[in-house]
Amino acid sequence: MGLIRKFATVASGTMASRVLGFTREMLMAAALGTGPVAGAFYAAFLFPNTFRRLFAEGAFNAAFVPLFAKEIEVNGMDGARRFSEEVFGVLFSVLVVLTLAMQLAMPVLVATIIAPGFAADPEKYDLTVALATIMFPYLMCMSLGAMMAGMLNSLRRYFAAAIAPVFLNIILIIVLAWAWWSGRDEMQIGYDLAWGVLASGLVQLAIVWIAVRKAGIRVGFKRPRLTPNVKRLLWLAAPAAITGGITQINTLIGTAIASGQDRAVPALAQADRFYQLPLGVVGIAVAIVLLPELARALRAGNDGEAANLQNRSVEFVLFLTLPAAAALLVIAEPIIRVLYERGAFTADDTTLVASILSIFALGLPAFVLIKAFTPGYFAREDTRTPMYFAGVSVAVNITLALTLFPSMGAPGIAVASAVAGWINALLLFAVLVKRGHWGRDAGLMKRAPLLVLSSALMGIALHFGMQLFAPWLGSQASLVEQLGALALLSLAGMALYFALAFITGGANLRSVLQSLKRRPGQATLPADDSAS
């Protein structure tokens, strides 16, 4: 399977999840707006979600995948199974202790870390504590699921792990539809959503567990022991957890700071949903596929293949992310108005969320490039260097957020996040180059500026197109007219961008088709002709 086809396999599941996520957010915005229940739910859900990124996705994609893949090559499937059981025993035991401790400490955690600004509102504070307590066991399900997803990715079985997150949104959409049909009030909807999150964690865990069994590996529980393999995993996973969850860490910090202002927390969460679409579909897909591929190339001593994988991945990232960033920057307001502005979500909410989304768009390429750069470290079992850069990013984010929030409000949080993201991405790239782990690539250097130019021209066209379609994009138009105008504007922008990218040479259609057809063991395309 070619590299781009692997990206597409993972991205298809992520795309389905993100599209359903938009549906979920539209229903939540109509039901809860940016009011206190929405603020409490988003703050409460962000906490277990942050731990999921720290201890599950980040740590296991960075540390577990290379070690598990090595076990397969050295000791076969039996060795891989023994290693997975050793890890499962330790992970399960740690998660049980962590979950119980967090449940007991939740009132203190909400008052000091999750949403300190809510402490002044007892009703909102109590609701946040209750919802966070219900949802925190979701972490346990997702952490165990992430381990099994890592096993599937190492075995090049990507789809089950990619499709499992879809069920979070399916379950929450069902909850919201039922709440609308039965006429439940906002407080009841908040509790319903929290229980829906927990149920989705159990469903997702079941999906990947079944997929692992079908792949021929049965993971049994063993008494937790710190074997040499487990110690090596923990040594790699600790810094990788911080690195892999850096975006989520910055989001958690921003949420804590924003909790001091009404409407800020849900507004940030609703804007976050939009830039998470390209980040998830492109960035996470690239990170999941690139890490095991890089690890295999490096273990085989094929540095040329490894360098080509990295350059083609960055090219692919830029090809899809730059136009997305330009579009979100230019047409953020009509996007938010058409998709969110109804029910409890007002025109003032549209203005606030759109301003945040425009700023997030400026940081989007950096957020996705981080996902493409970090496998270059993780595949070499270096998880500490990215951790140091993540620490710099967090320090920048905190400093800027605290500085800008008093004057700019929630948009100041977005500025801090975007700047921190770019600093992190540039540091990762600079050190890869300095160490000789990123070779000069003529194809990438030629095409990247052309992709920037094509995206900029598309953005200019969208600006004038937005003015042309203004009568059908405004709040006075019907929903059908708004959706039609937005869809037409978006499709025209996409068509223009792809035409410009291929005409200017920013993308090469022949190379894309060759990459889709390439099978393992075939020669990799030369750098000059590789796919975007």
Buried (B, 14 or more C-beta within 10 A) or exposed (E): BBBBBBBBBBBBBBBBBBBBBBBBBBBBBBBBBBBBBBBBBBBBBBBBBBBBBBBBBBBBBBBBBBBBBBBBEEEEEEBBBBBBBBBBBBBBEBBEEBBEEBBEEBBEBBBEBBBBBBBEBEEBBBBBBBBBBBBBBBBBBBBBBBBBBBBBBBBBBBEBBBBBBBBBBBBBBBBBEEBBEEEBEBEEBBBBBBBBBBBBBBBBBBBBBEBBEEBEBEBEEBEBEEBEBBEBBBBBBBBBBBBBBBBBBBBBBBBBBBBBBBBBBBBBBBBBBBBBBBBBBBBBBBBBBBBBBBBBBBBEEBEEBBBBBBBBBBBBBBBBBBBBBBBBBBBBBBBBBBBBBBBBBBEEBBEBBBBBBBBBBBBBBBBBBBBBBBBBBBBBBBBBBBBBBBBEBBEBBBEBBBEBBEEBBBBBBBBBBBBBBBBBBBBBBEBBEEEEBBBEBEBBEEBBEBBBBBBBBBBEBBEEBBEEBEEBBBEEBEEEBBBBBBEEBBEBBBEBBBEBBBEBEBBBEEBBEBBBEBEEEEEBBEBEEBBB
